[in-house]
Amino acid sequence: MQDNIRSSASVVGEALSGGRLTIDRDAIAANWRLLEGHLKAGTTCAATIKADGYGTGATGTAQSLWDAGCKTFFVALPGEGLILREALPDATIYILGGLFPGAAGDLQSARLIPVLNSVPEVEEWAAFCRAQGQKSKAALQLNTGMNRLGMDPNEFANVMARPEITDSFDQALLMTHLACGSDPDHPLNRRQLEAFRAATDPFRQIPRSMANSAGVFLGENYHFDLARPGISLFGGKAIDTQANVMAPVAMVEARIMQVRFVPAGQTIGYGGAATAQRDLKVALVAAGYADGLLRRAGSSDDRPGGFGQIGRHKVPLIGRVSMDMIAVDVTDVPGDLASRGSFVEMLGPNVDAADLAAYADTIDYEYLTSLGQRYHRRYQPLPTPDQK
Ligand SMILES: *Cc1c(COP(=O)(O)O)cnc(C)c1O
């Protein structure tokens, strides 16, 4: 089955693609069920699938989650919401980016629910709903210390004291977002929790939501009525200090175009950044930073790079990552496992997204959402580790 919004990329068959991207939608659904099982009784598990479902294809992912029992979704942008609405006519869809000026009509006609992040957004939505004579739903976001989007508690209290506002639309959800949830000991978590409670306790009739993936694992105090995990659905690790219990859902494999021998002392790739310390066998694989393989994950003489894997063998990136290719050191890979046409796993059951991302000083979120359009995409179960 092909994903609608990716079909243009997937018409290129595997034989003509540099790499293939395998998405395991059953694993995404299984991860959602696992997260749902962590929530306290009565908390609904939603799904955050912004940025094209963290690179996995938003509509196909949403369909799998819907079939698993997920009925509520969060995306960042109105345009993402429209795409999702076409796929899921009955889903509840929130727009985290809020109400863009003049967008109320488009949101309302697609039954998309804006997360109102500021007083001007609240006022615009209220005025629009009054003019339409229709009490459409909106969420209200509070800033409890992250200082990204949302109203400060006093702004929220003022808004909730204005009947011409509260009577004009349906306040469907009160939300806030954790800044440091990945670190369970961070004092800001508790401070945000207390600020959220203090501001919203007077409105107990309205459902509340605080937990992203990390919040699911921080404990029941953080669950409230609705959780909205994202990265954990896609196999990401939510808590820095705990083992990752989520199943991997995506695998990137890049094709070896050429194998060459590089004598000790010569350099590999742009800038001559990496010098062969011994005679090397090097494989050039057909995926680069244009395919989301982070350029900073390359190696130089001063700094190690990330790893791919062939069979059971870890293969270090050597030299800079180019736009369309990378070099990996296959000197220690036995036999013809690393030969023209074979594939190197760059992400998947054996290569954690967070690991490669760490070599590039970034996070798995960025790696997943950077996976480019050039892969041959296929939707099927991932192999178990080490067996391909
Ligand atoms: C992205 C996002 C989420 C999901 O966060 P994860 O860390 O991926 O689980 C939830 N809420 C808001 C407001 C977000 O921006």
The ligand as an SDF file (V2000), in Angstrom:
LIG
                    3D

 15 15  0  0  0  0  0  0  0  0999 V2000
    5.5930   17.9720   19.3960 C   0  0  0  0  0  0  0  0  0  0  0  0
    4.6660   18.1800   20.5120 C   0  0  0  0  0  0  0  0  0  0  0  0
    4.1730   17.0900   21.2520 C   0  0  0  0  0  0  0  0  0  0  0  0
    4.7330   15.6830   21.0810 C   0  0  0  0  0  0  0  0  0  0  0  0
    5.9930   15.6740   21.7240 O   0  0  0  0  0  0  0  0  0  0  0  0
    6.9300   14.3690   21.7870 P   0  0  0  0  0  0  0  0  0  0  0  0
    8.0960   14.8050   22.5980 O   0  0  0  0  0  0  0  0  0  0  0  0
    7.3080   14.0730   20.3680 O   0  0  0  0  0  0  0  0  0  0  0  0
    6.1580   13.2790   22.3980 O   0  0  0  0  0  0  0  0  0  0  0  0
    3.1880   17.3200   22.1850 C   0  0  0  0  0  0  0  0  0  0  0  0
    2.7410   18.5840   22.4290 N   0  0  0  0  0  0  0  0  0  0  0  0
    3.2190   19.6630   21.7700 C   0  0  0  0  0  0  0  0  0  0  0  0
    2.6970   21.0100   22.0920 C   0  0  0  0  0  0  0  0  0  0  0  0
    4.2000   19.5080   20.8030 C   0  0  0  0  0  0  0  0  0  0  0  0
    4.6880   20.5760   20.1630 O   0  0  0  0  0  0  0  0  0  0  0  0
  1  2  1  0
  2  3  1  0
  2 14  2  0
  3  4  1  0
  3 10  2  0
  4  5  1  0
  5  6  1  0
  6  7  2  0
  6  8  1  0
  6  9  1  0
 10 11  1  0
 11 12  2  0
 12 13  1  0
 12 14  1  0
 14 15  1  0
M  END
$$$$
